[in-house]
Amino acid sequence: MNSASIVPPKPLTLAQVLICGGAIVTLSMGIRHGFGLWLQPVTQAQGWTRETFAFAIAIQNLAWGVAGIFSGMLADRFGALKVILVGGLLYALGLAGMAHASTPLLFALSSGVLIGMAQAGTTYAVIYGVIGRNIPPEKRSWAMGITAAAGSFGQFFMVPVEGIFIASFGWQQALVLLAMVVLLIVPLGLLLREPGFAKGAPPKREQTIVQALREAFGYPSFVMLMAGYFVCGFQVVFIGVHLPSYLKDHGLQPQVASYALALVGLFNIFGTYTAGQLGQKLAKKNILAFIYFGRSIAIIAFLLAPLTPTSVYLFAAVMGVLWLSTVPPTNAAIAQIFGVAHLSMLSGFVFFSHQIGSFLGVWLGGYLYDKTGSYDVVWYISIALGVFAALINLPVREAAIQRHAPTAQGV
């Protein structure tokens, strides 16, 4: 074939990355944020304890974290397309399996393992890798904020939809309907075929995977970012899954929880976008410290105030601003320090720490509730961890790491 006849692939445009990547995150994160609405319908219908449900969702978060490392490696080496396609299919299969699981084991395998693996391929680590490779540094934090805002919009939009599905069709059929909806990820993923990976050949890099990992884990700021993200996972997943039951236990109507979770999503649109914008101008470590400390203050105020729909909605709005606003500055800091060649993989490792926190937050919520009849201890733990995360982020060094000599090219 004459080389003159070969047409180079068109690069991904800014609009293409933001619209398609944002839509994928909207679906994946939007559905995920509504799982707390199924806690009581599922446990009451199946005769299971809250710990059984919470443990399955905890497994989901842990599976998401573990799979996120490998999905990040694959996306960095072969492009995001295949990872996203597999993730979308696994998501649909997991939701359908969740609807028809007849035992706690099957429920944990479907809602836990399958959906956790699916989320690893359809959320931030993979999509942020696409952003890092296709969007210039001066717009990167902003673009990450836009994508995180899309995930927040998904929560605002999808959580009420899921509540309507449950009320209109029952919890099982609602899950089947969501399985069909989530398949929209597949055509959206096809539009994110990156030109540099068109023939399956990874771009040349100055570091191997092993060298990149050795560098990152030997750099204290990376470990500090991981520690902060652990706290993020603990707080948001505990609140997202257990808040509906906490409110119902205190006599509030189920729609209060649905509206509260939707408000979290609505206000997090502004929070994540603002965090992304500020990340272009301010030190990202200071943004993160403010967010974590602000969460602790919000929880204290929520617990001290009389519990009414109004106080719940105010808490949801404040927490919404702080909810996923950690995502853009954390990932932008990683890209700024280490570059973008292994961004999805390094983001996957940091997110793994987030998911360990998520596992403990959601599981301890169910375990301690069954043991004590109250969520109080987990609320107190969340407050203390928020202060810890604020302090651990302050010493982070965001300057690009200095590599003394180029290393051999490899995987």
GIFENCOR-V504210 format. One record per residue. N is the residue number from 1. RES is the residue in one small letter. NEAR is the number of other C-alpha atoms within 10 Angstrom. D_LAST is the distance of its C-alpha to the last C-alpha in whole Angstrom. Layout:
# GIFENCOR-V504210
n: <N:N>
res: <RES:RES>
near: <NEAR:NEAR>
d_last: <D_LAST:D_LAST>
This chain:
# GIFENCOR-V504210
n: <1:2:3:4:5:6:7:8:9:10:11:12:13:14:15:16:17:18:19:20:21:22:23:24:25:26:27:28:29:30:31:32:33:34:35:36:37:38:39:40:41:42:43:44:45:46:47:48:49:50:51:52:53:54:55:56:57:58:59:60:61:62:63:64:65:66:67:68:69:70:71:72:73:74:75:76:77:78:79:80:81:82:83:84:85:86:87:88:89:90:91:92:93:94:95:96:97:98:99:100:101:102:103:104:105:106:107:108:109:110:111:112:113:114:115:116:117:118:119:120:121:122:123:124:125:126:127:128:129:130:131:132:133:134:135:136:137:138:139:140:141:142:143:144:145:146:147:148:149:150:151:152:153:154:155:156:157:158:159:160:161:162:163:164:165:166:167:168:169:170:171:172:173:174:175:176:177:178:179:180:181:182:183:184:185:186:187:188:189:190:191:192:193:194:195:196:197:198:199:200:201:202:203:204:205:206:207:208:209:210:211:212:213:214:215:216:217:218:219:220:221:222:223:224:225:226:227:228:229:230:231:232:233:234:235:236:237:238:239:240:241:242:243:244:245:246:247:248:249:250:251:252:253:254:255:256:257:258:259:260:261:262:263:264:265:266:267:268:269:270:271:272:273:274:275:276:277:278:279:280:281:282:283:284:285:286:287:288:289:290:291:292:293:294:295:296:297:298:299:300:301:302:303:304:305:306:307:308:309:310:311:312:313:314:315:316:317:318:319:320:321:322:323:324:325:326:327:328:329:330:331:332:333:334:335:336:337:338:339:340:341:342:343:344:345:346:347:348:349:350:351:352:353:354:355:356:357:358:359:360:361:362:363:364:365:366:367:368:369:370:371:372:373:374:375:376:377:378:379:380:381:382:383:384:385:386:387:388:389:390:391:392:393:394:395:396:397:398:399:400:401:402:403:404:405:406:407:408:409:410:411>
res: <m:n:s:a:s:i:v:p:p:k:p:l:t:l:a:q:v:l:i:c:g:g:a:i:v:t:l:s:m:g:i:r:h:g:f:g:l:w:l:q:p:v:t:q:a:q:g:w:t:r:e:t:f:a:f:a:i:a:i:q:n:l:a:w:g:v:a:g:i:f:s:g:m:l:a:d:r:f:g:a:l:k:v:i:l:v:g:g:l:l:y:a:l:g:l:a:g:m:a:h:a:s:t:p:l:l:f:a:l:s:s:g:v:l:i:g:m:a:q:a:g:t:t:y:a:v:i:y:g:v:i:g:r:n:i:p:p:e:k:r:s:w:a:m:g:i:t:a:a:a:g:s:f:g:q:f:f:m:v:p:v:e:g:i:f:i:a:s:f:g:w:q:q:a:l:v:l:l:a:m:v:v:l:l:i:v:p:l:g:l:l:l:r:e:p:g:f:a:k:g:a:p:p:k:r:e:q:t:i:v:q:a:l:r:e:a:f:g:y:p:s:f:v:m:l:m:a:g:y:f:v:c:g:f:q:v:v:f:i:g:v:h:l:p:s:y:l:k:d:h:g:l:q:p:q:v:a:s:y:a:l:a:l:v:g:l:f:n:i:f:g:t:y:t:a:g:q:l:g:q:k:l:a:k:k:n:i:l:a:f:i:y:f:g:r:s:i:a:i:i:a:f:l:l:a:p:l:t:p:t:s:v:y:l:f:a:a:v:m:g:v:l:w:l:s:t:v:p:p:t:n:a:a:i:a:q:i:f:g:v:a:h:l:s:m:l:s:g:f:v:f:f:s:h:q:i:g:s:f:l:g:v:w:l:g:g:y:l:y:d:k:t:g:s:y:d:v:v:w:y:i:s:i:a:l:g:v:f:a:a:l:i:n:l:p:v:r:e:a:a:i:q:r:h:a:p:t:a:q:g:v>
near: <5:5:6:6:7:8:7:7:11:9:13:19:12:14:9:14:22:21:16:20:29:26:21:29:25:27:26:28:23:25:25:20:25:24:17:25:26:20:22:17:15:18:15:12:9:13:10:15:16:21:22:20:26:27:23:24:30:31:27:26:31:25:24:29:27:20:22:33:23:19:28:30:23:19:26:25:22:20:27:29:24:18:21:29:20:17:28:29:19:24:29:25:21:26:26:22:23:24:19:15:18:11:11:15:12:16:23:25:20:26:27:26:24:25:31:29:27:29:28:29:32:30:25:31:29:32:27:29:26:26:27:25:21:19:19:12:18:9:15:25:33:23:26:30:29:25:33:33:31:28:31:34:28:28:29:27:19:25:28:20:19:24:22:15:18:18:11:11:12:13:19:20:16:22:25:19:16:20:24:14:13:20:19:16:26:19:14:21:23:15:15:22:18:20:15:17:17:13:8:11:11:17:14:12:16:14:18:17:19:11:14:18:16:11:15:19:13:11:15:13:22:24:18:21:25:23:19:27:28:25:28:31:26:28:29:24:26:27:22:20:27:25:21:24:19:17:18:15:12:10:11:17:13:14:16:18:28:23:19:26:31:29:28:30:32:22:22:31:28:21:27:31:26:18:31:31:21:18:25:17:9:12:16:27:26:17:21:29:21:20:24:28:20:20:27:24:14:17:19:15:13:16:14:8:10:11:14:14:17:12:15:22:19:17:20:27:21:19:28:27:26:27:26:26:29:26:26:32:28:27:28:28:25:25:25:18:19:21:16:22:22:26:29:34:27:28:26:27:25:27:29:26:25:28:29:23:27:29:28:26:30:30:27:21:28:26:20:16:19:14:10:10:11:15:21:15:13:22:19:14:14:24:21:14:21:25:19:18:25:23:19:19:27:19:12:19:18:18:11:13:14:8:9:6:7:9:12:11:11:14:16>
d_last: <30:31:28:31:31:27:27:24:23:25:23:24:27:27:30:28:25:28:30:28:25:29:30:27:28:31:32:29:30:34:34:33:35:38:37:40:43:42:43:47:47:45:46:49:49:47:49:46:46:44:42:41:40:38:36:35:34:32:30:29:28:26:24:23:22:20:19:18:15:13:15:13:9:10:12:10:7:11:13:16:19:18:17:21:23:22:23:26:27:27:29:32:32:31:34:36:36:37:40:41:40:43:42:40:37:37:37:34:32:32:33:31:28:27:28:26:23:24:24:21:20:23:23:22:19:18:20:20:16:18:21:18:17:20:23:24:24:27:28:25:27:29:27:26:29:30:28:29:33:32:31:34:36:35:37:40:40:39:40:44:43:42:45:47:45:46:50:50:49:48:45:44:44:43:39:40:40:37:35:36:36:32:31:32:28:27:29:28:24:25:26:22:20:18:19:15:14:17:16:13:11:8:10:9:8:10:8:5:6:8:10:10:12:14:15:16:18:20:21:24:24:21:23:26:25:24:27:29:27:28:32:31:30:33:36:35:34:37:39:38:39:42:44:45:47:48:50:51:52:54:56:54:54:50:50:50:47:45:47:45:42:42:43:40:38:41:41:37:37:38:37:33:34:36:33:31:33:34:30:31:34:34:32:30:31:34:34:32:35:37:36:36:39:41:40:42:45:45:45:47:49:49:50:53:54:56:54:55:53:54:52:49:49:49:46:44:44:43:40:39:39:37:35:32:32:30:27:27:27:25:22:23:23:20:19:21:20:16:16:14:11:10:14:14:12:14:17:17:17:20:21:21:24:26:26:27:30:31:31:33:35:36:37:39:41:42:42:44:46:47:48:50:51:49:46:48:46:42:44:44:41:39:42:41:37:37:39:36:33:35:36:32:31:33:32:28:27:26:25:22:20:21:18:20:18:15:12:10:7:4:0>
